[in-house]
Amino acid sequence: MNKVDKTTLNGEIEINAPIEKVWALWTTPEDIKQWNTPNTDWHTTKVENDLRPGGAFLFAMALKDGSLNFDFTGVYDDVKTNELISYTLNDGRKSTITFTSGNPVILAESFEADNTQPIAMQKEFCQAVLDGFKKYVEG
């Protein structure tokens, strides 16, 4: 079997809100359904979130016109309230999200890219979701 080099992508936002609010809105299923989209063409139709090490998550995302949908699924590896979430997707890729307390709060995401999709598209998608989360929290 050939070893495939893994590309790591990063996204970051600064949020003007208390760390407790940022954490709560990032992790609560009802809120995730509101902000987890890269633009208004998408929506998150279902969220299951067992936020603990070994707990599973599922975010069902779809284009509103019905032309494309996918399930974003995995298992949490580490969860430290108001600090860190790391997980492994069902395809084996890893991701880490850090929450740095301060004014503003810094939320940074680092994830292994899907080698079957264009890198630029994945980075843009991730950053758009993060930017939408910032608007949701601050709005």
Contacts in CASP RR format, 6 or more apart in sequence:
PFRMAT RR
TARGET T0000
AUTHOR 0000-0000-0000
METHOD contacts of the structure
MODEL  1
MNKVDKTTLNGEIEINAPIEKVWALWTTPEDIKQWNTPNTDWHTTKVEND
LRPGGAFLFAMALKDGSLNFDFTGVYDDVKTNELISYTLNDGRKSTITFT
SGNPVILAESFEADNTQPIAMQKEFCQAVLDGFKKYVEG
4 115 0 8 1.000
6 93 0 8 1.000
6 112 0 8 1.000
6 113 0 8 1.000
6 115 0 8 1.000
7 112 0 8 1.000
7 113 0 8 1.000
7 115 0 8 1.000
7 119 0 8 1.000
8 110 0 8 1.000
8 111 0 8 1.000
8 112 0 8 1.000
8 113 0 8 1.000
9 110 0 8 1.000
9 111 0 8 1.000
9 112 0 8 1.000
9 113 0 8 1.000
9 119 0 8 1.000
9 122 0 8 1.000
9 123 0 8 1.000
9 126 0 8 1.000
10 108 0 8 1.000
10 109 0 8 1.000
10 110 0 8 1.000
10 111 0 8 1.000
11 108 0 8 1.000
11 109 0 8 1.000
11 110 0 8 1.000
11 123 0 8 1.000
11 126 0 8 1.000
11 127 0 8 1.000
11 130 0 8 1.000
12 106 0 8 1.000
12 107 0 8 1.000
12 108 0 8 1.000
12 109 0 8 1.000
12 130 0 8 1.000
13 106 0 8 1.000
13 107 0 8 1.000
13 130 0 8 1.000
13 131 0 8 1.000
13 133 0 8 1.000
13 134 0 8 1.000
14 104 0 8 1.000
14 105 0 8 1.000
14 106 0 8 1.000
14 134 0 8 1.000
15 22 0 8 1.000
15 104 0 8 1.000
15 105 0 8 1.000
15 106 0 8 1.000
15 107 0 8 1.000
15 133 0 8 1.000
15 134 0 8 1.000
15 137 0 8 1.000
15 138 0 8 1.000
16 103 0 8 1.000
16 104 0 8 1.000
16 105 0 8 1.000
16 138 0 8 1.000
17 104 0 8 1.000
17 105 0 8 1.000
17 137 0 8 1.000
17 138 0 8 1.000
18 105 0 8 1.000
19 82 0 8 1.000
19 99 0 8 1.000
19 101 0 8 1.000
19 102 0 8 1.000
19 105 0 8 1.000
20 82 0 8 1.000
21 137 0 8 1.000
22 99 0 8 1.000
22 105 0 8 1.000
22 107 0 8 1.000
22 137 0 8 1.000
23 81 0 8 1.000
23 82 0 8 1.000
23 99 0 8 1.000
24 31 0 8 1.000
25 31 0 8 1.000
25 35 0 8 1.000
25 133 0 8 1.000
25 136 0 8 1.000
25 137 0 8 1.000
26 32 0 8 1.000
26 85 0 8 1.000
26 97 0 8 1.000
26 99 0 8 1.000
26 107 0 8 1.000
26 133 0 8 1.000
27 49 0 8 1.000
27 51 0 8 1.000
27 85 0 8 1.000
28 49 0 8 1.000
29 47 0 8 1.000
29 48 0 8 1.000
29 49 0 8 1.000
30 47 0 8 1.000
31 136 0 8 1.000
32 44 0 8 1.000
32 47 0 8 1.000
32 49 0 8 1.000
32 59 0 8 1.000
33 43 0 8 1.000
33 44 0 8 1.000
33 45 0 8 1.000
33 46 0 8 1.000
33 47 0 8 1.000
34 136 0 8 1.000
35 129 0 8 1.000
35 132 0 8 1.000
35 133 0 8 1.000
35 135 0 8 1.000
35 136 0 8 1.000
35 137 0 8 1.000
36 44 0 8 1.000
36 47 0 8 1.000
36 59 0 8 1.000
36 61 0 8 1.000
36 129 0 8 1.000
36 133 0 8 1.000
37 43 0 8 1.000
37 44 0 8 1.000
37 61 0 8 1.000
37 129 0 8 1.000
37 132 0 8 1.000
38 124 0 8 1.000
38 125 0 8 1.000
38 128 0 8 1.000
38 129 0 8 1.000
39 128 0 8 1.000
40 64 0 8 1.000
41 63 0 8 1.000
41 64 0 8 1.000
41 65 0 8 1.000
42 61 0 8 1.000
42 62 0 8 1.000
42 63 0 8 1.000
42 64 0 8 1.000
43 61 0 8 1.000
43 62 0 8 1.000
43 64 0 8 1.000
44 59 0 8 1.000
44 60 0 8 1.000
44 61 0 8 1.000
45 60 0 8 1.000
45 61 0 8 1.000
45 62 0 8 1.000
45 69 0 8 1.000
46 58 0 8 1.000
46 59 0 8 1.000
46 60 0 8 1.000
47 57 0 8 1.000
47 58 0 8 1.000
47 59 0 8 1.000
47 60 0 8 1.000
48 56 0 8 1.000
48 57 0 8 1.000
48 58 0 8 1.000
49 57 0 8 1.000
49 58 0 8 1.000
50 56 0 8 1.000
50 57 0 8 1.000
50 76 0 8 1.000
51 57 0 8 1.000
51 76 0 8 1.000
51 79 0 8 1.000
51 85 0 8 1.000
52 76 0 8 1.000
52 79 0 8 1.000
53 76 0 8 1.000
53 77 0 8 1.000
53 78 0 8 1.000
53 79 0 8 1.000
54 75 0 8 1.000
54 76 0 8 1.000
54 77 0 8 1.000
55 75 0 8 1.000
55 76 0 8 1.000
56 73 0 8 1.000
56 74 0 8 1.000
56 75 0 8 1.000
56 76 0 8 1.000
57 72 0 8 1.000
57 73 0 8 1.000
57 74 0 8 1.000
57 75 0 8 1.000
57 76 0 8 1.000
57 87 0 8 1.000
58 71 0 8 1.000
58 72 0 8 1.000
58 73 0 8 1.000
58 74 0 8 1.000
59 71 0 8 1.000
59 72 0 8 1.000
59 73 0 8 1.000
60 69 0 8 1.000
60 70 0 8 1.000
60 71 0 8 1.000
60 72 0 8 1.000
61 69 0 8 1.000
61 70 0 8 1.000
61 71 0 8 1.000
61 72 0 8 1.000
62 68 0 8 1.000
62 69 0 8 1.000
62 70 0 8 1.000
63 69 0 8 1.000
72 89 0 8 1.000
73 89 0 8 1.000
73 90 0 8 1.000
74 87 0 8 1.000
74 88 0 8 1.000
74 89 0 8 1.000
74 90 0 8 1.000
75 87 0 8 1.000
75 88 0 8 1.000
75 90 0 8 1.000
76 85 0 8 1.000
76 86 0 8 1.000
76 87 0 8 1.000
77 86 0 8 1.000
77 87 0 8 1.000
77 88 0 8 1.000
77 94 0 8 1.000
78 84 0 8 1.000
78 85 0 8 1.000
78 86 0 8 1.000
79 85 0 8 1.000
79 86 0 8 1.000
82 99 0 8 1.000
82 101 0 8 1.000
83 98 0 8 1.000
83 99 0 8 1.000
84 96 0 8 1.000
84 97 0 8 1.000
84 98 0 8 1.000
84 99 0 8 1.000
85 96 0 8 1.000
85 97 0 8 1.000
86 94 0 8 1.000
86 95 0 8 1.000
86 96 0 8 1.000
86 97 0 8 1.000
87 94 0 8 1.000
87 95 0 8 1.000
88 94 0 8 1.000
88 95 0 8 1.000
89 95 0 8 1.000
91 114 0 8 1.000
92 112 0 8 1.000
93 111 0 8 1.000
93 112 0 8 1.000
93 113 0 8 1.000
93 114 0 8 1.000
94 111 0 8 1.000
94 112 0 8 1.000
95 109 0 8 1.000
95 110 0 8 1.000
95 111 0 8 1.000
95 112 0 8 1.000
96 109 0 8 1.000
96 110 0 8 1.000
96 111 0 8 1.000
97 107 0 8 1.000
97 108 0 8 1.000
97 109 0 8 1.000
97 110 0 8 1.000
98 106 0 8 1.000
98 107 0 8 1.000
98 108 0 8 1.000
99 105 0 8 1.000
99 106 0 8 1.000
99 107 0 8 1.000
100 106 0 8 1.000
100 107 0 8 1.000
100 108 0 8 1.000
107 130 0 8 1.000
107 133 0 8 1.000
109 126 0 8 1.000
109 130 0 8 1.000
111 126 0 8 1.000
113 119 0 8 1.000
113 122 0 8 1.000
114 122 0 8 1.000
END
